[in-house]
């Protein structure tokens, strides 16, 4: 019975201590609970505000007719920066010293930066691409041996779409560090053909036929004037260089159509486009 009484007294004492502890810390629980709820509210509402601000910046840039690639880059950058500010504010609400957080983020950023130098160089290259704009969204470019239309410029990479509808991701560092060929920058482009005719062909007549074909195509520009001339005396043909100019948007149509029209025009005039051939001489030995 004595042991049972001792256990009862111990239980009663424990309950009393728990009630006393809860009474003393109720205010602390309420304070922390309110702070946590406030921090979550800051994250939730802040995220909504960040999206609205980033979208507003994008809309302003679009109204100013900024390039889509630049708009996407600035939108992503603004959203990330603002969300970091919201995150720091939420951490400060739950009692975390924001100065310490900033210092930790700075130290961590330095460490991560040293470990991810390539990513940082890609980010810096992305800023340079947006600043100097060697190409814009929709341009057809060749970068480091990869050709395609520019879909978007992101923080770390540039997205290209190839003519056969493949997506190619090129790191921004590779974009800046390699030659960039922009086929869409200028309003006009030159089409380059090399046409070989037989050594027995009348070269003057051949030039007239090719020139007539180019003049009959309304898409071929008068200025600059097309170039037609003998460029090489090859092994089995006399090669003419044919260089008409056209609008950039019509380049491939002009390329294919003029090549076909030149072949048909030469055929109509009986001018032969020879196959590669080799003369073999046999000497009879007695």
Secondary structure, DSSP 8 states (H G I E B T S, - for coil): -HHHHHHHHHHHHHHHHHHHHHHHHHHHHHHHHHHHHHHHHHHHHHHHHHHHHHHHHHHHHHHTT--HHHHHHHHHHHHHHHHHHHHHHHHHHTT--HHHHHHHHHHHHHHHHHHTHHHHHHHHHHHHHHHH-SS-TT-EEEETTEEEEEEEE-SSEEEEE-TTS-EEEEEHHHHHTS-EEESSSSSEEE--EEEEE-TTS-HHHHHHHHHHHHHT-TTS-SSS--EEEEEEE-SS-EEEEEE-EEEGGGHHHHHHHHHHHHHHHHHHTT----------------
